[in-house]
Amino acid sequence: MTRASATRRVSGQTPARHHPVVAGARTALAYADRALRLVEEGVIALLLAVAALVVFYDVSSRFLFSNSLSWGPEFVRYSIIWMVFLGGSVAARRGIHISIDALASVLPTRISVWLVGMVMLASAGFCAYLTWLALDFVEQSARFGQRTSSMRIPLWWVIMAIPIGCGLMTLRFTERGLSLLLSRKQERPGGPTDMAG
């Protein structure tokens, strides 16, 4: 037992990490993170399933009845755009984005952890900048009333995939970076992980 912990015990103080407010905040954040994870993966799964059904129906209808969905290819294309950007957030959370770790693998563990954490925060900053640029793009598209060619839906519905996906990646990279920099465990980072457990 350290002198500081003994002093806190004698004085009746609760360590910050065990404080009810801190514990409650961590629990709330864990629930929010789990809910966000379910939404991300649920939307991706739904888009993938619907896009696969549309492709199957479109191809079957074309060969069997010489007819096809005029909006099918466009729907699939825009579904893929949404899946890519939402998938970027999932990849950031799991730590499976493509990375070059040659330098981090030869550095001492403490320096390697710091380096990877800073790279994560730099990635978060880049994604935040992309989010800001994409929101301006969405605003312009909405202002000019642009619509898609086949489905005739507002084009900004499609473009919203960029700021939402980049915004989520900003959150995930920040989460991973701070987790590494503030962690008491000095373990060499590497390999896929899931921040939500």
CYANA upper distance limits for C-alpha pairs under 8 A (distance plus 0.5 A):
  1 MET  CA      5 SER  CA      6.95
  1 MET  CA      6 ALA  CA      7.05
  2 THR  CA      6 ALA  CA      6.67
  3 ARG  CA      7 THR  CA      6.58
  4 ALA  CA      8 ARG  CA      6.75
  5 SER  CA      9 ARG  CA      6.63
  6 ALA  CA     10 VAL  CA      6.66
  7 THR  CA     11 SER  CA      6.54
  8 ARG  CA     12 GLY  CA      6.31
  8 ARG  CA     13 GLN  CA      5.31
  8 ARG  CA     14 THR  CA      7.32
  8 ARG  CA     15 PRO  CA      7.87
  9 ARG  CA     13 GLN  CA      6.73
  9 ARG  CA     14 THR  CA      8.16
 14 THR  CA     18 HIS  CA      6.98
 14 THR  CA     19 HIS  CA      6.39
 15 PRO  CA     19 HIS  CA      6.67
 16 ALA  CA     22 VAL  CA      7.55
 17 ARG  CA     22 VAL  CA      6.90
 17 ARG  CA     23 ALA  CA      7.55
 18 HIS  CA     22 VAL  CA      7.38
 18 HIS  CA     23 ALA  CA      6.74
 19 HIS  CA     23 ALA  CA      6.56
 20 PRO  CA     24 GLY  CA      6.41
 21 VAL  CA     25 ALA  CA      6.60
 22 VAL  CA     26 ARG  CA      6.69
 23 ALA  CA     27 THR  CA      6.69
 24 GLY  CA     28 ALA  CA      6.65
 25 ALA  CA     29 LEU  CA      6.61
 26 ARG  CA     30 ALA  CA      6.57
 27 THR  CA     31 TYR  CA      6.77
 28 ALA  CA     32 ALA  CA      6.65
 29 LEU  CA     33 ASP  CA      6.47
 30 ALA  CA     34 ARG  CA      6.65
 30 ALA  CA    196 ALA  CA      7.75
 31 TYR  CA     35 ALA  CA      6.63
 32 ALA  CA     36 LEU  CA      6.60
 33 ASP  CA     37 ARG  CA      6.60
 33 ASP  CA    196 ALA  CA      7.17
 34 ARG  CA     38 LEU  CA      6.76
 34 ARG  CA    196 ALA  CA      6.75
 35 ALA  CA     39 VAL  CA      6.76
 36 LEU  CA     40 GLU  CA      6.61
 37 ARG  CA     41 GLU  CA      6.65
 37 ARG  CA     90 VAL  CA      8.21
 37 ARG  CA    196 ALA  CA      8.35
 38 LEU  CA     42 GLY  CA      6.15
 39 VAL  CA     43 VAL  CA      6.46
 40 GLU  CA     44 ILE  CA      6.81
 40 GLU  CA     86 LEU  CA      6.88
 40 GLU  CA     87 GLY  CA      8.36
 40 GLU  CA     90 VAL  CA      7.77
 41 GLU  CA     45 ALA  CA      6.56
 41 GLU  CA     90 VAL  CA      8.08
 42 GLY  CA     46 LEU  CA      6.59
 43 VAL  CA     47 LEU  CA      6.57
 44 ILE  CA     48 LEU  CA      6.57
 44 ILE  CA     82 TRP  CA      8.37
 44 ILE  CA     83 MET  CA      5.96
 44 ILE  CA     86 LEU  CA      7.52
 44 ILE  CA     87 GLY  CA      7.83
 45 ALA  CA     49 ALA  CA      6.62
 46 LEU  CA     50 VAL  CA      6.64
 47 LEU  CA     51 ALA  CA      6.40
 47 LEU  CA     79 SER  CA      6.50
 47 LEU  CA     80 ILE  CA      8.46
 47 LEU  CA     83 MET  CA      7.63
 48 LEU  CA     52 ALA  CA      6.55
 48 LEU  CA     79 SER  CA      8.01
 48 LEU  CA     80 ILE  CA      8.41
 48 LEU  CA     83 MET  CA      8.15
 49 ALA  CA     53 LEU  CA      6.80
 50 VAL  CA     54 VAL  CA      6.66
 51 ALA  CA     55 VAL  CA      6.66
 51 ALA  CA     75 PHE  CA      7.86
 51 ALA  CA     76 VAL  CA      5.75
 51 ALA  CA     79 SER  CA      7.29
 52 ALA  CA     56 PHE  CA      6.61
 53 LEU  CA     57 TYR  CA      6.54
 54 VAL  CA     58 ASP  CA      6.40
 54 VAL  CA     72 GLY  CA      6.73
 54 VAL  CA     76 VAL  CA      7.96
 55 VAL  CA     59 VAL  CA      6.56
 55 VAL  CA     72 GLY  CA      7.52
 55 VAL  CA     73 PRO  CA      8.16
 55 VAL  CA     76 VAL  CA      7.97
 56 PHE  CA     60 SER  CA      6.53
 57 TYR  CA     61 SER  CA      6.33
 58 ASP  CA     62 ARG  CA      6.57
 58 ASP  CA     68 SER  CA      5.73
 58 ASP  CA     69 LEU  CA      6.32
 58 ASP  CA     72 GLY  CA      7.23
 59 VAL  CA     63 PHE  CA      6.86
 59 VAL  CA     68 SER  CA      7.77
 60 SER  CA     64 LEU  CA      6.36
 60 SER  CA     65 PHE  CA      8.39
 61 SER  CA     65 PHE  CA      5.72
 61 SER  CA     66 SER  CA      6.91
 61 SER  CA     67 ASN  CA      6.02
 61 SER  CA     68 SER  CA      6.14
 62 ARG  CA     66 SER  CA      4.97
 62 ARG  CA     67 ASN  CA      5.15
 62 ARG  CA     68 SER  CA      5.51
 63 PHE  CA     67 ASN  CA      8.18
 68 SER  CA     72 GLY  CA      8.37
 69 LEU  CA     73 PRO  CA      8.40
 70 SER  CA    150 SER  CA      7.12
 71 TRP  CA     75 PHE  CA      6.61
 71 TRP  CA    150 SER  CA      5.65
 71 TRP  CA    151 MET  CA      6.10
 72 GLY  CA     76 VAL  CA      6.77
 73 PRO  CA     77 ARG  CA      6.57
 74 GLU  CA     78 TYR  CA      6.70
 74 GLU  CA    150 SER  CA      7.33
 74 GLU  CA    151 MET  CA      8.01
 75 PHE  CA     79 SER  CA      6.53
 75 PHE  CA    151 MET  CA      8.21
 76 VAL  CA     80 ILE  CA      6.67
 77 ARG  CA     81 ILE  CA      7.01
 78 TYR  CA     82 TRP  CA      6.94
 78 TYR  CA    158 VAL  CA      6.89
 79 SER  CA     83 MET  CA      6.65
 80 ILE  CA     84 VAL  CA      6.51
 81 ILE  CA     85 PHE  CA      7.00
 81 ILE  CA    158 VAL  CA      8.25
 81 ILE  CA    161 ALA  CA      7.50
 82 TRP  CA     86 LEU  CA      6.60
 82 TRP  CA    158 VAL  CA      7.97
 82 TRP  CA    161 ALA  CA      5.71
 82 TRP  CA    162 ILE  CA      8.42
 82 TRP  CA    165 GLY  CA      8.44
 83 MET  CA     87 GLY  CA      6.11
 84 VAL  CA     88 GLY  CA      6.64
 85 PHE  CA     89 SER  CA      7.37
 85 PHE  CA    161 ALA  CA      6.73
 85 PHE  CA    162 ILE  CA      6.84
 85 PHE  CA    164 ILE  CA      8.25
 85 PHE  CA    165 GLY  CA      5.02
 85 PHE  CA    166 CYS  CA      7.49
 86 LEU  CA     90 VAL  CA      7.14
 86 LEU  CA    161 ALA  CA      8.08
 86 LEU  CA    164 ILE  CA      8.24
 86 LEU  CA    165 GLY  CA      5.51
 86 LEU  CA    168 LEU  CA      8.26
 87 GLY  CA     91 ALA  CA      6.55
 87 GLY  CA    165 GLY  CA      8.44
 88 GLY  CA     92 ALA  CA      6.62
 88 GLY  CA     97 HIS  CA      8.33
 88 GLY  CA    165 GLY  CA      7.31
 88 GLY  CA    166 CYS  CA      8.40
 88 GLY  CA    169 MET  CA      7.07
 89 SER  CA     93 ARG  CA      6.73
 89 SER  CA    165 GLY  CA      6.79
 89 SER  CA    166 CYS  CA      7.97
 89 SER  CA    168 LEU  CA      6.03
 89 SER  CA    169 MET  CA      5.03
 89 SER  CA    172 ARG  CA      7.09
 90 VAL  CA     94 ARG  CA      6.74
 91 ALA  CA     95 GLY  CA      6.32
 91 ALA  CA     96 ILE  CA      5.61
 91 ALA  CA     97 HIS  CA      6.17
 92 ALA  CA     96 ILE  CA      6.97
 92 ALA  CA     97 HIS  CA      6.67
 92 ALA  CA    169 MET  CA      6.69
 92 ALA  CA    172 ARG  CA      6.31
 92 ALA  CA    173 PHE  CA      6.63
 93 ARG  CA    169 MET  CA      8.47
 93 ARG  CA    172 ARG  CA      5.83
 93 ARG  CA    173 PHE  CA      7.71
 93 ARG  CA    176 ARG  CA      7.79
 93 ARG  CA    193 THR  CA      7.99
 93 ARG  CA    194 ASP  CA      6.53
 93 ARG  CA    195 MET  CA      6.37
 94 ARG  CA    192 PRO  CA      5.96
 94 ARG  CA    193 THR  CA      5.14
 94 ARG  CA    194 ASP  CA      4.96
 94 ARG  CA    195 MET  CA      7.05
 95 GLY  CA    191 GLY  CA      7.51
 95 GLY  CA    192 PRO  CA      5.51
 95 GLY  CA    193 THR  CA      6.22
 95 GLY  CA    194 ASP  CA      7.89
 96 ILE  CA    191 GLY  CA      7.91
 96 ILE  CA    192 PRO  CA      5.97
 96 ILE  CA    193 THR  CA      8.41
101 ASP  CA    105 SER  CA      6.47
102 ALA  CA    106 VAL  CA      7.36
103 LEU  CA    107 LEU  CA      6.96
104 ALA  CA    111 ILE  CA      8.44
104 ALA  CA    112 SER  CA      5.34
104 ALA  CA    113 VAL  CA      8.43
104 ALA  CA    115 LEU  CA      7.55
104 ALA  CA    116 VAL  CA      7.74
105 SER  CA    112 SER  CA      7.64
107 LEU  CA    111 ILE  CA      6.81
107 LEU  CA    112 SER  CA      6.10
108 PRO  CA    112 SER  CA      6.49
109 THR  CA    113 VAL  CA      6.59
109 THR  CA    186 GLN  CA      7.16
109 THR  CA    187 GLU  CA      7.04
109 THR  CA    188 ARG  CA      5.77
110 ARG  CA    114 TRP  CA      6.84
110 ARG  CA    186 GLN  CA      6.52
110 ARG  CA    187 GLU  CA      8.32
110 ARG  CA    188 ARG  CA      8.17
111 ILE  CA    115 LEU  CA      6.52
112 SER  CA    116 VAL  CA      6.64
112 SER  CA    188 ARG  CA      7.12
112 SER  CA    189 PRO  CA      7.98
113 VAL  CA    117 GLY  CA      6.55
113 VAL  CA    180 LEU  CA      6.82
113 VAL  CA    181 LEU  CA      7.50
113 VAL  CA    186 GLN  CA      7.55
113 VAL  CA    187 GLU  CA      7.85
113 VAL  CA    188 ARG  CA      6.60
113 VAL  CA    189 PRO  CA      6.67
114 TRP  CA    118 MET  CA      6.66
114 TRP  CA    180 LEU  CA      7.73
114 TRP  CA    181 LEU  CA      6.46
115 LEU  CA    119 VAL  CA      6.70
116 VAL  CA    120 MET  CA      6.68
116 VAL  CA    177 GLY  CA      7.86
116 VAL  CA    180 LEU  CA      8.26
116 VAL  CA    189 PRO  CA      7.89
117 GLY  CA    121 LEU  CA      6.88
117 GLY  CA    176 ARG  CA      7.71
117 GLY  CA    177 GLY  CA      4.69
117 GLY  CA    178 LEU  CA      7.21
117 GLY  CA    179 SER  CA      8.37
117 GLY  CA    180 LEU  CA      5.92
117 GLY  CA    181 LEU  CA      6.15
118 MET  CA    122 ALA  CA      6.60
118 MET  CA    177 GLY  CA      6.93
118 MET  CA    181 LEU  CA      8.44
119 VAL  CA    123 SER  CA      6.58
119 VAL  CA    177 GLY  CA      8.02
120 MET  CA    124 ALA  CA      6.69
120 MET  CA    173 PHE  CA      5.73
120 MET  CA    174 THR  CA      7.04
120 MET  CA    176 ARG  CA      7.18
120 MET  CA    177 GLY  CA      5.30
121 LEU  CA    125 GLY  CA      6.74
121 LEU  CA    173 PHE  CA      6.73
121 LEU  CA    174 THR  CA      5.96
121 LEU  CA    177 GLY  CA      5.90
121 LEU  CA    178 LEU  CA      8.18
122 ALA  CA    126 PHE  CA      6.81
123 SER  CA    127 CYS  CA      6.68
123 SER  CA    170 THR  CA      7.95
123 SER  CA    173 PHE  CA      7.00
124 ALA  CA    128 ALA  CA      6.57
124 ALA  CA    169 MET  CA      7.37
124 ALA  CA    170 THR  CA      4.82
124 ALA  CA    171 LEU  CA      7.60
124 ALA  CA    172 ARG  CA      8.26
124 ALA  CA    173 PHE  CA      5.58
124 ALA  CA    174 THR  CA      6.10
125 GLY  CA    129 TYR  CA      6.79
125 GLY  CA    170 THR  CA      7.43
126 PHE  CA    130 LEU  CA      6.84
126 PHE  CA    170 THR  CA      8.48
127 CYS  CA    131 THR  CA      6.61
127 CYS  CA    166 CYS  CA      5.75
127 CYS  CA    167 GLY  CA      7.25
127 CYS  CA    169 MET  CA      7.00
127 CYS  CA    170 THR  CA      5.80
128 ALA  CA    132 TRP  CA      6.86
128 ALA  CA    166 CYS  CA      7.23
128 ALA  CA    167 GLY  CA      6.74
128 ALA  CA    170 THR  CA      6.15
129 TYR  CA    133 LEU  CA      6.84
130 LEU  CA    134 ALA  CA      6.47
130 LEU  CA    163 PRO  CA      7.68
130 LEU  CA    166 CYS  CA      7.07
131 THR  CA    135 LEU  CA      6.65
131 THR  CA    162 ILE  CA      7.48
131 THR  CA    163 PRO  CA      4.90
131 THR  CA    164 ILE  CA      7.92
131 THR  CA    166 CYS  CA      5.92
131 THR  CA    167 GLY  CA      6.24
132 TRP  CA    136 ASP  CA      7.13
132 TRP  CA    163 PRO  CA      7.75
133 LEU  CA    137 PHE  CA      6.96
134 ALA  CA    138 VAL  CA      6.66
134 ALA  CA    159 ILE  CA      8.22
134 ALA  CA    160 MET  CA      8.26
134 ALA  CA    162 ILE  CA      6.64
134 ALA  CA    163 PRO  CA      5.82
135 LEU  CA    139 GLU  CA      6.67
135 LEU  CA    160 MET  CA      8.14
135 LEU  CA    163 PRO  CA      6.45
136 ASP  CA    140 GLN  CA      6.78
137 PHE  CA    141 SER  CA      6.77
137 PHE  CA    159 ILE  CA      8.26
138 VAL  CA    142 ALA  CA      6.67
138 VAL  CA    156 TRP  CA      5.78
138 VAL  CA    159 ILE  CA      6.57
138 VAL  CA    160 MET  CA      6.94
139 GLU  CA    143 ARG  CA      6.56
139 GLU  CA    156 TRP  CA      8.25
140 GLN  CA    144 PHE  CA      6.74
141 SER  CA    145 GLY  CA      6.66
141 SER  CA    146 GLN  CA      6.18
141 SER  CA    155 LEU  CA      7.20
141 SER  CA    156 TRP  CA      6.16
142 ALA  CA    146 GLN  CA      7.12
142 ALA  CA    154 PRO  CA      7.84
142 ALA  CA    155 LEU  CA      8.05
142 ALA  CA    156 TRP  CA      6.33
145 GLY  CA    154 PRO  CA      7.38
145 GLY  CA    155 LEU  CA      8.44
146 GLN  CA    154 PRO  CA      6.45
146 GLN  CA    155 LEU  CA      6.03
146 GLN  CA    156 TRP  CA      8.04
147 ARG  CA    152 ARG  CA      5.74
147 ARG  CA    153 ILE  CA      5.80
147 ARG  CA    154 PRO  CA      4.88
147 ARG  CA    155 LEU  CA      5.23
147 ARG  CA    156 TRP  CA      8.50
148 THR  CA    152 ARG  CA      5.25
148 THR  CA    153 ILE  CA      6.07
148 THR  CA    154 PRO  CA      6.92
148 THR  CA    155 LEU  CA      6.00
153 ILE  CA    157 TRP  CA      8.03
154 PRO  CA    158 VAL  CA      8.23
155 LEU  CA    159 ILE  CA      6.97
156 TRP  CA    160 MET  CA      6.36
157 TRP  CA    161 ALA  CA      8.11
159 ILE  CA    163 PRO  CA      8.28
160 MET  CA    164 ILE  CA      6.66
161 ALA  CA    165 GLY  CA      6.22
162 ILE  CA    166 CYS  CA      6.40
163 PRO  CA    167 GLY  CA      6.15
164 ILE  CA    168 LEU  CA      6.65
165 GLY  CA    169 MET  CA      6.70
166 CYS  CA    170 THR  CA      6.56
167 GLY  CA    171 LEU  CA      6.92
168 LEU  CA    172 ARG  CA      6.71
169 MET  CA    173 PHE  CA      6.41
170 THR  CA    174 THR  CA      6.54
171 LEU  CA    175 GLU  CA      6.58
172 ARG  CA    176 ARG  CA      6.68
173 PHE  CA    177 GLY  CA      6.45
174 THR  CA    178 LEU  CA      6.52
175 GLU  CA    179 SER  CA      6.48
176 ARG  CA    180 LEU  CA      6.76
176 ARG  CA    195 MET  CA      7.94
177 GLY  CA    181 LEU  CA      6.73
178 LEU  CA    182 LEU  CA      6.26
178 LEU  CA    183 SER  CA      8.49
179 SER  CA    183 SER  CA      6.18
193 THR  CA    197 GLY  CA      8.48
